[in-house]
Amino acid sequence: MAIEVTGVALSGGEGRRVGGADKGLMTLHGREFVDYVLSEMTTLCSTTLLSINRNELAYRSIAERYENVSLLFDRPEYAHQGPLSGLLVALENATTSHVLVCPCDTPFISRDLFAALLKMAQASPAGAFYIQAHNKTHPLHAILPVEAALTQLKSFLQQGDRRVMKFLASIQALPLFWLNDDELINLNYG
């Protein structure tokens, strides 16, 4: 079955582990972390949403490097409550059947990883999938069916829970095992 996918780059964190820096705007070899994610994601997605909470002008400048990238802000009632708040707004704004999610602080991510998640969703459109590497779960590298995920996430957040893995369990998401740990190096440190 053919599916349509909206990319979601999550870059709305508070950067507590990096002294309050905006992780998406941190650089590696002269490029912003989020630029690495967008360059791989936008090749596979019809549209891409960039979830942010600050530095709008800097992110707008990055988004303008690509076609069909829009900025989103958390809903006020869920602001600063973790990545699920950014995911909620992305699900509410997606006009496709699925969202492909990635955090901004994994600049070594590859198009191949995103393509593997897409392949899983095409084979099982009602399913949700996330990445499992050798010894670490990567719940924010995921593909989710919009309608089912949005309904469940609204309920989940209203209950006050913010744990990503618990949310994925609530929608019965399944792991996709990924062997290249280097692509998933998280540069969320100072």
C-alpha positions in Angstrom: 0.0 0.0 0.0 1.3 3.5 -0.8 1.7 5.8 2.1 2.4 9.5 2.2 4.9 10.8 4.8 5.5 14.0 6.6 9.0 14.4 8.0 9.2 15.7 11.6 12.5 17.1 12.9 12.2 17.7 16.6 14.3 20.6 17.7 12.4 22.1 20.5 14.3 20.9 23.5 15.7 23.0 26.3 19.2 21.8 25.9 19.8 21.2 29.6 22.7 18.8 29.0 24.4 21.4 26.8 24.2 24.4 29.1 20.9 25.6 27.6 22.2 25.8 24.0 19.7 25.1 21.2 20.9 21.7 20.0 19.5 22.0 16.5 21.7 25.1 16.0 24.9 23.6 17.3 27.3 22.9 14.5 29.5 20.1 13.3 31.9 20.8 10.4 30.2 24.2 9.9 26.7 22.8 9.5 23.8 22.9 12.1 22.8 19.6 13.5 19.3 20.0 12.3 20.6 20.7 8.7 22.1 17.2 8.6 18.7 15.7 9.6 16.7 17.8 7.1 19.1 17.0 4.3 18.4 13.3 4.7 14.7 13.5 5.6 13.5 15.9 2.9 14.6 13.6 0.2 12.0 11.0 1.2 9.1 13.1 2.5 6.5 15.2 0.7 6.6 17.8 3.4 8.7 18.3 6.5 7.8 20.0 9.8 10.5 21.5 12.0 9.4 21.6 15.7 11.1 24.5 17.5 10.5 26.6 20.6 13.0 29.5 20.1 15.4 31.1 17.7 12.8 31.3 15.0 14.8 33.5 12.6 17.8 31.1 12.6 15.5 28.1 12.0 13.6 29.9 9.3 16.8 30.5 7.5 17.7 26.8 7.7 14.2 25.8 6.5 14.4 28.1 3.5 17.3 25.9 2.2 14.7 23.2 1.5 11.4 23.0 -0.3 8.3 22.3 1.8 9.8 22.7 5.3 7.5 24.5 7.8 8.2 25.6 11.4 5.9 24.5 14.2 5.8 25.6 17.9 4.4 23.5 20.8 0.9 24.2 22.0 1.1 26.5 25.1 -0.4 23.9 27.4 2.3 21.4 26.6 5.3 23.8 26.1 8.6 22.7 27.6 7.2 19.2 28.5 9.4 17.1 26.3 9.5 15.8 22.7 5.9 14.4 22.8 4.6 18.0 22.8 6.4 18.7 19.6 5.2 15.4 18.1 1.6 16.3 19.1 1.7 19.6 17.1 3.3 17.8 14.2 0.6 15.1 14.1 -2.1 17.8 14.3 -0.5 19.6 11.3 0.4 16.6 9.1 -1.7 16.2 6.0 -0.3 12.7 5.2 -1.0 9.2 6.4 2.3 8.9 8.4 5.0 11.0 10.1 8.6 10.1 10.1 10.2 11.4 13.3 13.9 12.3 14.1 15.5 14.3 16.9 17.8 17.2 15.8 20.8 15.9 17.7 21.7 12.9 15.6 23.6 14.5 12.7 25.0 11.2 11.4 21.5 9.9 10.5 21.2 8.4 7.1 18.6 8.4 4.3 18.9 4.5 4.5 17.6 4.5 8.1 14.6 6.6 7.1 14.0 4.5 4.0 14.0 1.3 6.2 11.4 2.9 8.5 9.3 3.8 5.4 9.5 0.3 4.1 8.2 -1.1 7.4 5.2 1.3 7.3 4.5 0.5 3.7 4.4 -3.2 4.6 2.2 -2.6 7.6 0.5 0.8 7.3 -1.4 0.5 10.6 1.8 -0.2 12.5 4.2 2.2 14.3 7.9 1.5 14.3 11.0 2.8 16.1 14.7 2.1 15.9 16.4 -0.4 18.2 20.2 -0.6 17.9 22.6 -3.0 19.6 22.2 -1.9 23.1 20.0 1.2 22.9 16.5 2.0 22.0 15.9 5.1 19.9 12.2 5.9 20.3 12.4 9.3 18.6 13.6 7.7 15.4 10.2 6.4 14.4 7.4 6.3 11.8 3.8 6.6 13.0 0.4 6.4 11.4 -1.0 9.9 12.0 -4.6 9.3 12.8 -4.1 6.5 15.4 -1.0 8.1 16.9 -2.7 11.5 17.3 -5.8 10.1 19.0 -3.7 8.1 21.5 -1.1 10.9 22.1 -3.8 13.4 23.1 -5.2 11.0 25.7 -1.7 10.1 26.8 -0.6 13.7 27.4 -3.9 14.6 29.2 -2.9 11.9 31.7 0.3 13.8 32.4 2.8 11.2 31.1 5.7 12.4 29.0 7.7 9.2 28.5 8.2 8.5 24.8 8.7 4.8 25.1 5.6 4.4 27.2 3.7 6.3 24.5 5.1 4.0 21.8 4.1 1.0 23.9 0.5 2.4 24.1 0.3 2.3 20.3 2.0 -1.1 20.1 5.0 0.2 18.2 7.5 -2.4 17.1 11.3 -2.1 16.9 13.2 -2.1 13.7 16.7 -3.4 14.4 19.4 -1.2 13.0 23.0 -2.4 12.9 24.8 0.9 12.2 25.1 2.4 15.7 27.3 5.2 14.3 24.3 6.8 12.5 22.6 7.1 15.9 25.3 8.8 17.8 23.4 11.4 19.9 25.4 14.7 20.3 23.3 15.7 23.3 26.2 16.7 25.5 28.3 19.7 26.3 
